[in-house]
Amino acid sequence: SGAQMSDLTKTFMQPTGGVYTKGYAKGNNQRSTNVEIIDNGMTAKQTTNSDHIGYTEYGTRFMQAEPAIKPAFDRTKVNFKNDLNNLVK
C-alpha cells in the first residue's frame, strides 16, 4: 500500500493528467517524493523533500491548492481497508 500511495502521489503531481494543472508545476515535487519501507515491511514512510510542497498541497493567498498527497492517501486508505477486510473473511 505504501508503494501504491507513492505511485498515486507522483501521478497526481504530473503536470498533465494529474491535479497540477495551473502551470507552475515543474516536476520538483514529483522527483523529491520517495517511499521507504521499514519495520520488516510493516511500515511505509513517504517523504517529499521539497521546500514548496506545502504551498502546492495547501495553496497560498496567491495560488489555489493543488493537493496530491491527501487524495493519494484517501484513495490508498480505502484500498488498504478493503484488503484487510478480505483477509479476515
Phi and psi in radians as a Rosetta constraint file:
Dihedral C 1 N 2 CA 2 C 2 CIRCULARHARMONIC -1.144 0.35
Dihedral N 2 CA 2 C 2 N 3 CIRCULARHARMONIC -0.744 0.35
Dihedral C 2 N 3 CA 3 C 3 CIRCULARHARMONIC -1.159 0.35
Dihedral N 3 CA 3 C 3 N 4 CIRCULARHARMONIC -0.656 0.35
Dihedral C 3 N 4 CA 4 C 4 CIRCULARHARMONIC -1.105 0.35
Dihedral N 4 CA 4 C 4 N 5 CIRCULARHARMONIC -0.731 0.35
Dihedral C 4 N 5 CA 5 C 5 CIRCULARHARMONIC -1.132 0.35
Dihedral N 5 CA 5 C 5 N 6 CIRCULARHARMONIC -0.719 0.35
Dihedral C 5 N 6 CA 6 C 6 CIRCULARHARMONIC -1.103 0.35
Dihedral N 6 CA 6 C 6 N 7 CIRCULARHARMONIC -0.759 0.35
Dihedral C 6 N 7 CA 7 C 7 CIRCULARHARMONIC -1.103 0.35
Dihedral N 7 CA 7 C 7 N 8 CIRCULARHARMONIC -0.759 0.35
Dihedral C 7 N 8 CA 8 C 8 CIRCULARHARMONIC -1.125 0.35
Dihedral N 8 CA 8 C 8 N 9 CIRCULARHARMONIC -0.717 0.35
Dihedral C 8 N 9 CA 9 C 9 CIRCULARHARMONIC -1.041 0.35
Dihedral N 9 CA 9 C 9 N 10 CIRCULARHARMONIC -0.809 0.35
Dihedral C 9 N 10 CA 10 C 10 CIRCULARHARMONIC -1.146 0.35
Dihedral N 10 CA 10 C 10 N 11 CIRCULARHARMONIC -0.619 0.35
Dihedral C 10 N 11 CA 11 C 11 CIRCULARHARMONIC -1.134 0.35
Dihedral N 11 CA 11 C 11 N 12 CIRCULARHARMONIC -0.764 0.35
Dihedral C 11 N 12 CA 12 C 12 CIRCULARHARMONIC -1.162 0.35
Dihedral N 12 CA 12 C 12 N 13 CIRCULARHARMONIC -0.424 0.35
Dihedral C 12 N 13 CA 13 C 13 CIRCULARHARMONIC -1.454 0.35
Dihedral N 13 CA 13 C 13 N 14 CIRCULARHARMONIC -0.116 0.35
Dihedral C 13 N 14 CA 14 C 14 CIRCULARHARMONIC -1.205 0.35
Dihedral N 14 CA 14 C 14 N 15 CIRCULARHARMONIC 2.407 0.35
Dihedral C 14 N 15 CA 15 C 15 CIRCULARHARMONIC -1.067 0.35
Dihedral N 15 CA 15 C 15 N 16 CIRCULARHARMONIC -0.536 0.35
Dihedral C 15 N 16 CA 16 C 16 CIRCULARHARMONIC -2.028 0.35
Dihedral N 16 CA 16 C 16 N 17 CIRCULARHARMONIC 2.259 0.35
Dihedral C 16 N 17 CA 17 C 17 CIRCULARHARMONIC 1.565 0.35
Dihedral N 17 CA 17 C 17 N 18 CIRCULARHARMONIC -0.211 0.35
Dihedral C 17 N 18 CA 18 C 18 CIRCULARHARMONIC -1.829 0.35
Dihedral N 18 CA 18 C 18 N 19 CIRCULARHARMONIC -2.727 0.35
Dihedral C 18 N 19 CA 19 C 19 CIRCULARHARMONIC -1.647 0.35
Dihedral N 19 CA 19 C 19 N 20 CIRCULARHARMONIC -0.177 0.35
Dihedral C 19 N 20 CA 20 C 20 CIRCULARHARMONIC -1.432 0.35
Dihedral N 20 CA 20 C 20 N 21 CIRCULARHARMONIC 1.533 0.35
Dihedral C 20 N 21 CA 21 C 21 CIRCULARHARMONIC -2.003 0.35
Dihedral N 21 CA 21 C 21 N 22 CIRCULARHARMONIC -0.050 0.35
Dihedral C 21 N 22 CA 22 C 22 CIRCULARHARMONIC -1.430 0.35
Dihedral N 22 CA 22 C 22 N 23 CIRCULARHARMONIC -0.210 0.35
Dihedral C 22 N 23 CA 23 C 23 CIRCULARHARMONIC 1.721 0.35
Dihedral N 23 CA 23 C 23 N 24 CIRCULARHARMONIC -0.092 0.35
Dihedral C 23 N 24 CA 24 C 24 CIRCULARHARMONIC -1.722 0.35
Dihedral N 24 CA 24 C 24 N 25 CIRCULARHARMONIC 0.144 0.35
Dihedral C 24 N 25 CA 25 C 25 CIRCULARHARMONIC -1.490 0.35
Dihedral N 25 CA 25 C 25 N 26 CIRCULARHARMONIC 2.177 0.35
Dihedral C 25 N 26 CA 26 C 26 CIRCULARHARMONIC -2.020 0.35
Dihedral N 26 CA 26 C 26 N 27 CIRCULARHARMONIC 0.051 0.35
Dihedral C 26 N 27 CA 27 C 27 CIRCULARHARMONIC 1.684 0.35
Dihedral N 27 CA 27 C 27 N 28 CIRCULARHARMONIC -0.024 0.35
Dihedral C 27 N 28 CA 28 C 28 CIRCULARHARMONIC -1.154 0.35
Dihedral N 28 CA 28 C 28 N 29 CIRCULARHARMONIC -0.728 0.35
Dihedral C 28 N 29 CA 29 C 29 CIRCULARHARMONIC -1.089 0.35
Dihedral N 29 CA 29 C 29 N 30 CIRCULARHARMONIC -0.742 0.35
Dihedral C 29 N 30 CA 30 C 30 CIRCULARHARMONIC -1.137 0.35
Dihedral N 30 CA 30 C 30 N 31 CIRCULARHARMONIC -0.751 0.35
Dihedral C 30 N 31 CA 31 C 31 CIRCULARHARMONIC -1.201 0.35
Dihedral N 31 CA 31 C 31 N 32 CIRCULARHARMONIC -0.460 0.35
Dihedral C 31 N 32 CA 32 C 32 CIRCULARHARMONIC -1.686 0.35
Dihedral N 32 CA 32 C 32 N 33 CIRCULARHARMONIC 0.163 0.35
Dihedral C 32 N 33 CA 33 C 33 CIRCULARHARMONIC -1.641 0.35
Dihedral N 33 CA 33 C 33 N 34 CIRCULARHARMONIC 2.170 0.35
Dihedral C 33 N 34 CA 34 C 34 CIRCULARHARMONIC -2.350 0.35
Dihedral N 34 CA 34 C 34 N 35 CIRCULARHARMONIC 2.729 0.35
Dihedral C 34 N 35 CA 35 C 35 CIRCULARHARMONIC -2.113 0.35
Dihedral N 35 CA 35 C 35 N 36 CIRCULARHARMONIC 2.431 0.35
Dihedral C 35 N 36 CA 36 C 36 CIRCULARHARMONIC -2.192 0.35
Dihedral N 36 CA 36 C 36 N 37 CIRCULARHARMONIC 2.219 0.35
Dihedral C 36 N 37 CA 37 C 37 CIRCULARHARMONIC -1.697 0.35
Dihedral N 37 CA 37 C 37 N 38 CIRCULARHARMONIC 2.139 0.35
Dihedral C 37 N 38 CA 38 C 38 CIRCULARHARMONIC -2.265 0.35
Dihedral N 38 CA 38 C 38 N 39 CIRCULARHARMONIC 3.124 0.35
Dihedral C 38 N 39 CA 39 C 39 CIRCULARHARMONIC 0.976 0.35
Dihedral N 39 CA 39 C 39 N 40 CIRCULARHARMONIC 0.861 0.35
Dihedral C 39 N 40 CA 40 C 40 CIRCULARHARMONIC 0.946 0.35
Dihedral N 40 CA 40 C 40 N 41 CIRCULARHARMONIC 0.673 0.35
Dihedral C 40 N 41 CA 41 C 41 CIRCULARHARMONIC 1.490 0.35
Dihedral N 41 CA 41 C 41 N 42 CIRCULARHARMONIC 0.109 0.35
Dihedral C 41 N 42 CA 42 C 42 CIRCULARHARMONIC -1.586 0.35
Dihedral N 42 CA 42 C 42 N 43 CIRCULARHARMONIC -0.257 0.35
Dihedral C 42 N 43 CA 43 C 43 CIRCULARHARMONIC -2.316 0.35
Dihedral N 43 CA 43 C 43 N 44 CIRCULARHARMONIC 2.336 0.35
Dihedral C 43 N 44 CA 44 C 44 CIRCULARHARMONIC -2.016 0.35
Dihedral N 44 CA 44 C 44 N 45 CIRCULARHARMONIC 2.273 0.35
Dihedral C 44 N 45 CA 45 C 45 CIRCULARHARMONIC -2.086 0.35
Dihedral N 45 CA 45 C 45 N 46 CIRCULARHARMONIC 2.035 0.35
Dihedral C 45 N 46 CA 46 C 46 CIRCULARHARMONIC -1.780 0.35
Dihedral N 46 CA 46 C 46 N 47 CIRCULARHARMONIC 2.314 0.35
Dihedral C 46 N 47 CA 47 C 47 CIRCULARHARMONIC -2.249 0.35
Dihedral N 47 CA 47 C 47 N 48 CIRCULARHARMONIC 2.583 0.35
Dihedral C 47 N 48 CA 48 C 48 CIRCULARHARMONIC -2.199 0.35
Dihedral N 48 CA 48 C 48 N 49 CIRCULARHARMONIC 1.822 0.35
Dihedral C 48 N 49 CA 49 C 49 CIRCULARHARMONIC -1.584 0.35
Dihedral N 49 CA 49 C 49 N 50 CIRCULARHARMONIC 1.194 0.35
Dihedral C 49 N 50 CA 50 C 50 CIRCULARHARMONIC -2.231 0.35
Dihedral N 50 CA 50 C 50 N 51 CIRCULARHARMONIC 2.415 0.35
Dihedral C 50 N 51 CA 51 C 51 CIRCULARHARMONIC -1.183 0.35
Dihedral N 51 CA 51 C 51 N 52 CIRCULARHARMONIC -0.392 0.35
Dihedral C 51 N 52 CA 52 C 52 CIRCULARHARMONIC -2.010 0.35
Dihedral N 52 CA 52 C 52 N 53 CIRCULARHARMONIC 0.305 0.35
Dihedral C 52 N 53 CA 53 C 53 CIRCULARHARMONIC -1.097 0.35
Dihedral N 53 CA 53 C 53 N 54 CIRCULARHARMONIC -0.604 0.35
Dihedral C 53 N 54 CA 54 C 54 CIRCULARHARMONIC -1.121 0.35
Dihedral N 54 CA 54 C 54 N 55 CIRCULARHARMONIC -0.599 0.35
Dihedral C 54 N 55 CA 55 C 55 CIRCULARHARMONIC -1.187 0.35
Dihedral N 55 CA 55 C 55 N 56 CIRCULARHARMONIC -0.761 0.35
Dihedral C 55 N 56 CA 56 C 56 CIRCULARHARMONIC -1.313 0.35
Dihedral N 56 CA 56 C 56 N 57 CIRCULARHARMONIC -0.561 0.35
Dihedral C 56 N 57 CA 57 C 57 CIRCULARHARMONIC -1.284 0.35
Dihedral N 57 CA 57 C 57 N 58 CIRCULARHARMONIC -0.721 0.35
Dihedral C 57 N 58 CA 58 C 58 CIRCULARHARMONIC -1.930 0.35
Dihedral N 58 CA 58 C 58 N 59 CIRCULARHARMONIC -0.295 0.35
Dihedral C 58 N 59 CA 59 C 59 CIRCULARHARMONIC 1.463 0.35
Dihedral N 59 CA 59 C 59 N 60 CIRCULARHARMONIC 3.020 0.35
Dihedral C 59 N 60 CA 60 C 60 CIRCULARHARMONIC -2.342 0.35
Dihedral N 60 CA 60 C 60 N 61 CIRCULARHARMONIC -3.060 0.35
Dihedral C 60 N 61 CA 61 C 61 CIRCULARHARMONIC -1.285 0.35
Dihedral N 61 CA 61 C 61 N 62 CIRCULARHARMONIC -0.225 0.35
Dihedral C 61 N 62 CA 62 C 62 CIRCULARHARMONIC -1.789 0.35
Dihedral N 62 CA 62 C 62 N 63 CIRCULARHARMONIC -0.244 0.35
Dihedral C 62 N 63 CA 63 C 63 CIRCULARHARMONIC -2.518 0.35
Dihedral N 63 CA 63 C 63 N 64 CIRCULARHARMONIC 2.573 0.35
Dihedral C 63 N 64 CA 64 C 64 CIRCULARHARMONIC -1.274 0.35
Dihedral N 64 CA 64 C 64 N 65 CIRCULARHARMONIC 2.652 0.35
Dihedral C 64 N 65 CA 65 C 65 CIRCULARHARMONIC -1.241 0.35
Dihedral N 65 CA 65 C 65 N 66 CIRCULARHARMONIC 2.471 0.35
Dihedral C 65 N 66 CA 66 C 66 CIRCULARHARMONIC -2.252 0.35
Dihedral N 66 CA 66 C 66 N 67 CIRCULARHARMONIC 1.286 0.35
Dihedral C 66 N 67 CA 67 C 67 CIRCULARHARMONIC -1.149 0.35
Dihedral N 67 CA 67 C 67 N 68 CIRCULARHARMONIC 2.440 0.35
Dihedral C 67 N 68 CA 68 C 68 CIRCULARHARMONIC -2.183 0.35
Dihedral N 68 CA 68 C 68 N 69 CIRCULARHARMONIC -0.609 0.35
Dihedral C 68 N 69 CA 69 C 69 CIRCULARHARMONIC -1.282 0.35
Dihedral N 69 CA 69 C 69 N 70 CIRCULARHARMONIC -0.813 0.35
Dihedral C 69 N 70 CA 70 C 70 CIRCULARHARMONIC -1.099 0.35
Dihedral N 70 CA 70 C 70 N 71 CIRCULARHARMONIC -0.814 0.35
Dihedral C 70 N 71 CA 71 C 71 CIRCULARHARMONIC -1.096 0.35
Dihedral N 71 CA 71 C 71 N 72 CIRCULARHARMONIC -0.635 0.35
Dihedral C 71 N 72 CA 72 C 72 CIRCULARHARMONIC -1.157 0.35
Dihedral N 72 CA 72 C 72 N 73 CIRCULARHARMONIC -0.722 0.35
Dihedral C 72 N 73 CA 73 C 73 CIRCULARHARMONIC -1.095 0.35
Dihedral N 73 CA 73 C 73 N 74 CIRCULARHARMONIC -0.801 0.35
Dihedral C 73 N 74 CA 74 C 74 CIRCULARHARMONIC -1.059 0.35
Dihedral N 74 CA 74 C 74 N 75 CIRCULARHARMONIC -0.731 0.35
Dihedral C 74 N 75 CA 75 C 75 CIRCULARHARMONIC -1.227 0.35
Dihedral N 75 CA 75 C 75 N 76 CIRCULARHARMONIC -0.714 0.35
Dihedral C 75 N 76 CA 76 C 76 CIRCULARHARMONIC -1.180 0.35
Dihedral N 76 CA 76 C 76 N 77 CIRCULARHARMONIC -0.625 0.35
Dihedral C 76 N 77 CA 77 C 77 CIRCULARHARMONIC -1.048 0.35
Dihedral N 77 CA 77 C 77 N 78 CIRCULARHARMONIC -0.747 0.35
Dihedral C 77 N 78 CA 78 C 78 CIRCULARHARMONIC -1.120 0.35
Dihedral N 78 CA 78 C 78 N 79 CIRCULARHARMONIC -0.801 0.35
Dihedral C 78 N 79 CA 79 C 79 CIRCULARHARMONIC -1.096 0.35
Dihedral N 79 CA 79 C 79 N 80 CIRCULARHARMONIC -0.694 0.35
Dihedral C 79 N 80 CA 80 C 80 CIRCULARHARMONIC -1.124 0.35
Dihedral N 80 CA 80 C 80 N 81 CIRCULARHARMONIC -0.773 0.35
Dihedral C 80 N 81 CA 81 C 81 CIRCULARHARMONIC -1.104 0.35
Dihedral N 81 CA 81 C 81 N 82 CIRCULARHARMONIC -0.694 0.35
Dihedral C 81 N 82 CA 82 C 82 CIRCULARHARMONIC -1.119 0.35
Dihedral N 82 CA 82 C 82 N 83 CIRCULARHARMONIC -0.700 0.35
Dihedral C 82 N 83 CA 83 C 83 CIRCULARHARMONIC -1.098 0.35
Dihedral N 83 CA 83 C 83 N 84 CIRCULARHARMONIC -0.740 0.35
Dihedral C 83 N 84 CA 84 C 84 CIRCULARHARMONIC -1.121 0.35
Dihedral N 84 CA 84 C 84 N 85 CIRCULARHARMONIC -0.744 0.35
Dihedral C 84 N 85 CA 85 C 85 CIRCULARHARMONIC -1.091 0.35
Dihedral N 85 CA 85 C 85 N 86 CIRCULARHARMONIC -0.652 0.35
Dihedral C 85 N 86 CA 86 C 86 CIRCULARHARMONIC -1.209 0.35
Dihedral N 86 CA 86 C 86 N 87 CIRCULARHARMONIC -0.500 0.35
Dihedral C 86 N 87 CA 87 C 87 CIRCULARHARMONIC -1.253 0.35
Dihedral N 87 CA 87 C 87 N 88 CIRCULARHARMONIC -0.613 0.35
Dihedral C 87 N 88 CA 88 C 88 CIRCULARHARMONIC -1.588 0.35
Dihedral N 88 CA 88 C 88 N 89 CIRCULARHARMONIC -0.016 0.35
